[in-house]
Amino acid sequence: MKHWIEAARVRTLPLSVSGIIVGSFYAMSQAMFNWKIVVFALLTTLGLQILSNFANDYGDGVKGTDNENRVGPKRAIQSGSITPVQMKRAMAIMSLVTLGFAIALIYFAFKESYLLYSVVFLILGILAIASAIRYTVGKGAYGYRGYGDLFVFVFFGLVSTFGVYFMFSKTLDWLLLLPATAIGFLSVGVLNLNNMRDEESDRKSGKNTIVVKMGGATAKKYHFFLVISAMVMVLIFAFLNDFHFDQYIFIVAYFPLISHLITVYKNNNPKLLDPELKKLAISTFLLSILLALCLIFFISDMIVTYV
């Protein structure tokens, strides 16, 4: 069990649900809420993230990308704690479980009234599962051609945030594009950090991530663009939503983000970037929680109520 928990990479899981949290609370701020949608959206997203982690472990393991040159923690197949056959079986199980969660989510969101929406979201769910697997698995794995960033941005940013909101409202609110893009950028930032850390070993193994293609120096600028743009977008979103001054409490999450950027700026050894993955992931999760609460509460009203 210990090895499977490690293979699931628990530290990545809070990041994966950030978009679901923001989209759900945005719907709640408009007097729309269904706990079944929230629960199954969270379960579907967690299943997708765990499947992606298993597939990444399997793909990089069987291709030999995870070797003695890799900087980060040893993966399950790399260390021998889980065999490729066992991981492949786990991927099949997680695919079915995630698809089951997705079908339940679609049912509770649309029932029998919105058949077209149900079909569209079912296709999106199948595509998400297939994309999670194809990131590093197979000869045409798109993670080896530099498209991993696009997958993370689309599914863990736009689809998760917009998708769960649409399941509540059956409409699109384009203002939500700002936090959806912000969550997507920060999620890509975590992947970019991972790729910056592994640049040397990835280049030797033929894994052509965006970092390998653009080089470490440019990747660092790209990273600053992702994080700073995300912070600005959330501020614009708050301003356009006429946030009360005490609803800007989400800015608390900016302090660890700024600290993270300072660390990355000063870094000259990619091997030392590994702890920053957790810091950025948790900071993104914190931002999503605070922003979600700010959407439905005035902080001063909460203080008065509880005092």
C-alpha positions as CSV (number, residue, x, y, z in Angstrom):
1,M,0.0,0.0,0.0
2,K,2.9,2.4,0.8
3,H,4.3,2.0,-2.7
4,W,0.9,2.6,-4.4
5,I,0.4,5.7,-2.3
6,E,3.8,7.0,-3.4
7,A,3.0,6.1,-7.0
8,A,-0.2,8.1,-6.7
9,R,2.0,11.2,-5.8
10,V,-0.3,12.6,-3.1
11,R,1.4,16.0,-3.2
12,T,-0.1,16.5,-6.7
13,L,-3.7,15.8,-5.7
14,P,-4.7,19.1,-4.0
15,L,-3.5,20.9,-7.1
16,S,-5.7,18.8,-9.4
17,V,-8.9,19.8,-7.6
18,S,-8.3,23.5,-7.5
19,G,-10.3,24.3,-10.6
20,I,-13.3,22.2,-9.3
21,I,-13.3,24.2,-6.1
22,V,-13.3,27.6,-7.8
23,G,-15.9,26.6,-10.4
24,S,-18.2,25.1,-7.8
25,F,-18.1,28.0,-5.4
26,Y,-18.6,30.4,-8.3
27,A,-21.8,28.6,-9.0
28,M,-22.7,28.7,-5.3
29,S,-22.2,32.5,-5.3
30,Q,-25.0,32.6,-7.9
31,A,-27.3,30.4,-5.7
32,M,-26.6,27.2,-7.6
33,F,-25.4,24.2,-5.7
34,N,-25.6,20.4,-5.8
35,W,-23.3,18.4,-3.4
36,K,-23.5,15.3,-5.7
37,I,-22.0,17.3,-8.6
38,V,-19.2,18.6,-6.3
39,V,-18.4,15.2,-4.8
40,F,-18.3,13.3,-8.2
41,A,-16.4,16.1,-9.9
42,L,-13.8,15.9,-7.2
43,L,-13.6,12.1,-7.4
44,T,-13.4,12.2,-11.2
45,T,-10.6,14.8,-11.1
46,L,-8.7,12.9,-8.4
47,G,-9.1,9.7,-10.4
48,L,-7.8,11.4,-13.5
49,Q,-4.7,12.8,-11.7
50,I,-3.9,9.4,-10.1
51,L,-4.3,7.7,-13.5
52,S,-2.0,10.3,-15.0
53,N,0.6,9.7,-12.3
54,F,0.4,5.9,-12.8
55,A,0.7,6.3,-16.5
56,N,3.7,8.7,-16.2
57,D,5.4,6.2,-13.9
58,Y,4.7,3.4,-16.3
59,G,5.6,5.3,-19.5
60,D,8.9,6.8,-18.2
61,G,9.8,3.5,-16.5
62,V,9.5,1.2,-19.5
63,K,11.1,3.7,-21.8
64,G,14.1,4.0,-19.4
65,T,13.6,7.8,-18.9
66,D,13.5,7.2,-15.2
67,N,17.1,6.2,-14.6
68,E,20.1,7.0,-12.4
69,N,20.4,10.5,-14.0
70,R,16.9,11.5,-12.8
71,V,17.0,14.2,-10.1
72,G,13.6,13.7,-8.4
73,P,12.4,10.9,-6.0
74,K,12.6,7.4,-7.4
75,R,9.5,6.3,-9.2
76,A,7.8,3.0,-8.4
77,I,8.8,1.1,-11.6
78,Q,12.3,2.7,-11.5
79,S,12.9,1.4,-7.9
80,G,11.3,-2.0,-8.6
81,S,8.7,-1.7,-5.9
82,I,6.0,-2.1,-8.5
83,T,6.4,-4.1,-11.7
84,P,5.3,-2.8,-15.2
85,V,2.6,-5.5,-15.3
86,Q,1.2,-4.5,-12.0
87,M,1.2,-0.8,-13.0
88,K,-0.5,-1.5,-16.3
89,R,-3.2,-3.4,-14.4
90,A,-3.6,-0.5,-12.0
91,M,-3.9,1.9,-14.9
92,A,-6.8,-0.2,-16.4
93,I,-8.6,-0.3,-13.0
94,M,-8.1,3.5,-12.5
95,S,-9.4,4.1,-16.0
96,L,-12.6,2.2,-15.3
97,V,-13.1,3.8,-11.9
98,T,-12.5,7.3,-13.2
99,L,-14.9,6.6,-16.1
100,G,-17.5,5.4,-13.6
101,F,-17.1,8.6,-11.5
102,A,-17.5,10.6,-14.7
103,I,-20.7,8.8,-15.7
104,A,-22.2,9.4,-12.3
105,L,-21.2,13.0,-12.4
106,I,-22.8,13.5,-15.8
107,Y,-26.0,11.7,-14.6
108,F,-26.4,13.9,-11.5
109,A,-25.7,17.1,-13.5
110,F,-27.9,16.5,-16.5
111,K,-30.3,13.6,-15.7
112,E,-32.5,12.8,-18.7
113,S,-33.1,16.5,-19.7
114,Y,-29.8,17.4,-21.5
115,L,-28.9,14.4,-23.7
116,L,-26.5,16.5,-25.9
117,Y,-24.7,17.9,-22.9
118,S,-24.3,14.4,-21.5
119,V,-22.8,13.1,-24.7
120,V,-20.4,16.0,-25.0
121,F,-19.2,15.6,-21.4
122,L,-18.9,11.8,-21.8
123,I,-16.6,12.4,-24.9
124,L,-14.6,14.9,-22.8
125,G,-14.2,12.4,-20.0
126,I,-13.0,9.7,-22.4
127,L,-10.6,12.1,-24.0
128,A,-9.3,13.1,-20.6
129,I,-8.7,9.5,-19.6
130,A,-7.0,8.7,-23.0
131,S,-4.9,11.9,-22.7
132,A,-3.8,11.0,-19.2
133,I,-2.5,7.7,-20.4
134,R,-1.0,8.9,-23.7
135,Y,1.1,11.6,-21.9
136,T,4.1,9.2,-21.6
137,V,2.7,5.8,-22.8
138,G,3.2,4.5,-26.3
139,K,5.5,5.5,-29.2
140,G,3.5,8.7,-29.9
141,A,3.4,9.9,-26.3
142,Y,2.7,13.6,-26.6
143,G,4.6,14.4,-23.4
144,Y,7.8,13.4,-25.3
145,R,7.0,16.0,-27.9
146,G,6.3,19.0,-25.7
147,Y,2.5,18.9,-25.5
148,G,2.2,18.1,-21.8
149,D,1.7,21.7,-20.9
150,L,-1.3,22.0,-23.2
151,F,-3.0,18.9,-21.6
152,V,-2.5,20.2,-18.1
153,F,-3.8,23.7,-19.0
154,V,-6.9,22.4,-20.9
155,F,-8.1,19.7,-18.5
156,F,-6.9,20.9,-15.1
157,G,-7.6,24.6,-15.9
158,L,-10.3,25.2,-18.4
159,V,-12.3,22.0,-18.4
160,S,-12.3,21.5,-14.6
161,T,-13.3,25.1,-13.8
162,F,-15.6,25.8,-16.7
163,G,-16.9,22.2,-16.8
164,V,-18.1,22.0,-13.2
165,Y,-19.7,25.5,-13.4
166,F,-21.5,24.5,-16.6
167,M,-22.9,21.4,-14.9
168,F,-24.5,23.7,-12.3
169,S,-25.7,26.5,-14.6
170,K,-26.0,24.9,-18.1
171,T,-24.5,28.2,-19.3
172,L,-21.0,29.7,-19.8
173,D,-19.9,32.7,-17.8
174,W,-16.9,34.1,-19.6
175,L,-15.8,36.0,-16.5
176,L,-14.9,32.6,-15.1
177,L,-12.3,32.4,-17.9
178,L,-9.9,34.5,-15.8
179,P,-9.6,32.2,-12.7
180,A,-9.9,29.1,-15.0
181,T,-6.9,30.4,-16.9
182,A,-5.1,31.3,-13.7
183,I,-5.5,27.8,-12.3
184,G,-4.4,26.3,-15.6
185,F,-1.3,28.5,-15.7
186,L,-0.3,27.6,-12.1
187,S,-0.9,23.9,-12.8
188,V,1.3,24.2,-15.9
189,G,3.8,25.9,-13.7
190,V,4.1,22.8,-11.5
191,L,4.8,20.7,-14.6
192,N,7.3,23.2,-15.9
193,L,9.1,23.1,-12.5
194,N,9.2,19.3,-12.8
195,N,10.6,19.6,-16.4
196,M,13.1,22.2,-15.3
197,R,14.4,19.9,-12.6
198,D,14.6,16.9,-15.1
199,E,15.9,18.9,-18.1
200,E,19.3,17.1,-18.3
201,S,18.0,13.6,-17.8
202,D,15.0,14.2,-20.2
203,R,17.3,15.5,-22.9
204,K,19.5,12.4,-22.6
205,S,16.5,10.2,-22.8
206,G,14.9,11.9,-25.8
207,K,12.0,13.3,-23.8
208,N,11.5,16.6,-25.6
209,T,9.5,18.7,-23.1
210,I,9.0,22.4,-23.6
211,V,11.9,23.0,-21.3
212,V,14.2,20.8,-23.3
213,K,13.1,22.6,-26.5
214,M,13.5,26.1,-25.2
215,G,16.4,25.6,-22.7
216,G,16.5,26.2,-18.9
217,A,17.0,30.0,-19.1
218,T,14.0,30.6,-21.3
219,A,12.0,28.1,-19.3
220,K,12.6,30.2,-16.2
221,K,11.1,33.2,-17.9
222,Y,8.2,31.1,-19.1
223,H,7.7,30.1,-15.5
224,F,7.6,33.7,-14.3
225,F,5.0,34.4,-17.1
226,L,2.8,31.6,-15.9
227,V,2.8,32.5,-12.2
228,I,2.7,36.3,-12.5
229,S,-0.1,36.1,-15.2
230,A,-2.1,33.9,-12.9
231,M,-1.8,36.3,-10.0
232,V,-2.8,39.3,-12.2
233,M,-5.8,37.4,-13.7
234,V,-7.3,36.6,-10.3
235,L,-6.9,40.3,-9.3
236,I,-8.7,41.4,-12.4
237,F,-11.4,38.8,-11.7
238,A,-11.9,40.1,-8.2
239,F,-12.1,43.7,-9.5
240,L,-14.6,42.9,-12.2
241,N,-16.7,41.0,-9.6
242,D,-16.8,44.2,-7.4
243,F,-15.1,42.4,-4.5
244,H,-15.5,44.1,-1.1
245,F,-12.1,45.1,0.3
246,D,-12.1,42.2,2.8
247,Q,-12.8,39.7,0.0
248,Y,-9.2,40.3,-1.2
249,I,-8.0,38.0,1.6
250,F,-7.0,35.5,-1.2
251,I,-3.9,37.7,-1.6
252,V,-2.5,35.9,1.4
253,A,-1.8,33.0,-1.1
254,Y,0.4,35.4,-3.1
255,F,3.1,35.5,-0.4
256,P,4.2,31.9,-0.8
257,L,3.9,32.4,-4.6
258,I,6.2,35.4,-4.5
259,S,8.6,33.5,-2.2
260,H,8.6,30.7,-4.7
261,L,9.4,33.0,-7.6
262,I,12.3,34.5,-5.7
263,T,13.7,31.0,-5.0
264,V,13.3,30.1,-8.7
265,Y,15.0,33.4,-9.8
266,K,18.0,32.8,-7.6
267,N,18.3,29.1,-8.4
268,N,21.3,27.9,-10.5
269,N,21.0,24.2,-9.8
270,P,17.8,22.6,-11.2
271,K,18.3,19.7,-8.8
272,L,17.3,22.0,-5.9
273,L,13.9,22.8,-7.5
274,D,12.2,19.7,-6.3
275,P,10.8,21.2,-3.0
276,E,9.3,24.0,-5.0
277,L,6.9,21.7,-6.7
278,K,5.1,21.0,-3.5
279,K,5.2,24.7,-2.5
280,L,3.6,25.8,-5.8
281,A,1.0,23.0,-5.7
282,I,0.0,23.9,-2.2
283,S,0.0,27.6,-2.9
284,T,-2.3,27.0,-5.8
285,F,-4.7,25.0,-3.7
286,L,-4.6,27.7,-1.0
287,L,-5.4,30.3,-3.6
288,S,-8.4,28.3,-4.8
289,I,-9.7,27.7,-1.3
290,L,-9.4,31.4,-0.3
291,L,-10.9,32.6,-3.6
292,A,-13.8,30.2,-3.3
293,L,-14.6,31.4,0.2
294,C,-14.3,35.0,-0.9
295,L,-16.9,34.4,-3.6
296,I,-19.6,33.6,-1.0
297,F,-18.5,35.4,2.1
298,F,-17.6,38.9,3.3
299,I,-14.8,38.1,5.8
300,S,-15.9,40.9,8.1
301,D,-19.4,39.5,8.2
302,M,-18.0,36.1,9.2
303,I,-16.0,37.7,12.0
304,V,-19.1,39.5,13.3
305,T,-21.2,36.3,13.1
306,Y,-18.8,34.1,15.0
307,V,-17.7,36.7,17.6
